[in-house]
Amino acid sequence: MPVCRACKEEVDELHTAKVDGRRKRVCEDCLELIEEQAEIAAMSEDAIRDMMGYKGKW
């Protein structure tokens, strides 16, 4: 059985996720967690841009 790179547990199926510019094979639960963290990071960056009045791209 394949092993998740994030939680180190054996799972039936692995999914590919991009973490810090690298691709990792993780289980579905870890994939959801990684996607949530990425979404929160993007929202916080947008909030900081709005506070600073930055109009361009990073």
N, C-alpha and C positions, 0 to 999 in steps of 0.2 A: 504494500500500500504506500502511496506517496505521503510525504511528510511536509507540513506547512512550514515555510521559512520563518514566519512571524511567531506562531505559538508552539511550534515543534510537536504538534499532534498529528497522528495519522488520520488521513481523510480519504474520502472516496474520489474527490475531484479537486483539482487545483485550478486557480485562475491567475492570470498575469496582471500585476499591478505595478505602476511606476512609483517608486518611493525614492525621493531625493535624487532623481535623475537616473536611477537604476531600476531595472525590471526585476521583480521578485515573484515567485510562484507561491501564492498564499491560498488559504481556504476561503470559503464564501463569507464566513463571519469576519475574518480579518480584512477581507476586501471591503466590506461595508464600513468597517471602522476606519480604514485608510481613506476611503472616499469622503466620509464625514469630516475627517480631520483636514483634508485638502479643501473642502468647501468652506469650513470655518476659517482657515487661513486666508483664502481668497476674499471672504467677506471682511475680515479684519484689515486686509491691505486696502480694500476699497474704502473702508471707513476712515483710515488714516489719510488716504488721498483726498477724500472729501474735506476732512478737517484742515488739511494744509492748503486746500484750494488748487491742487495740482490738476491740470487739464489734459496733459499728454499721457503717453504710455510709459511704463517702467522699463 
